[in-house]
Amino acid sequence: MFGSVYGGVAVGLVLRYLDYPVVGEAAYWVGILAFVAIWKGSDVQLMDERDWALERRASLSALQLVGAVLVLGASASRLVTWLTDYTVPTLVWGALYGYIGLFIAFGVSYLWHRSRL
C-alpha cells in the first residue's frame, strides 16, 4: 500500500527532473489513488491496536515538537522585530501561521471526535 505512494513520488520526481511536470504529477496522483484503492478495497485489517497506540504516541510527540517550535519561534520573531532593525521575512510569519492552523485543525478535530464518543 505504501509502496504505491513511494513509487508514485519517485516516478513523479524523476519525470519532473526530466522536464515532464504534468506527467510527473499524474504519476504522483496514480500512486495516491492506488493507495486509496488498496486501503478502501481491502478486506484485510491493515491496522491493529498496537498500530493505533504507536500512531497516538507519534502524534503526541509531533504535536509537542511543533508546539515548542511555535512558542519559541513566534517569541523570537517578535523580539527580533521589536528590538532590532532586522525584519523577519514574511515566509517565517507564514510558517508560524501554518503552525497555528495545525493546532486549530487539531482542536476542531479533537472536539468533533469527543462529541461523537
C-alpha positions, 0 to 999 in steps of 0.5 A: 500500500505504501509502496504505491505512494513511494513509487508514485513520488519517485516516478513523479520526481524523476519525470519532473527532473526530466522536464515532464511536470504534468506527467510527473504529477499524474504519476504522483496522483496514480500512486495516491489513488492506488493507495486509496484503492488498496486501503478502501478495497481491502478486506484485510485489517491493515491496522491493529491496536498496537498500530493505533497506540504507536500512531497516538504516541507519534502524534503526541510527540509531533504535536509537542515538537511543533508546539515548542517550535511555535512558542519559541519561534513566534517569541523570537520573531517578535523580539527580533522585530521589536528590538532590532532593525532586522525584519523577519521575512514574511515566509517565517510569519507564514510558517508560524501561521501554518503552525497555528492552523495545525493546532486549530485543525487539531482542536476542531478535530479533537472536539468533533471526535469527543462529541461523537464518543 
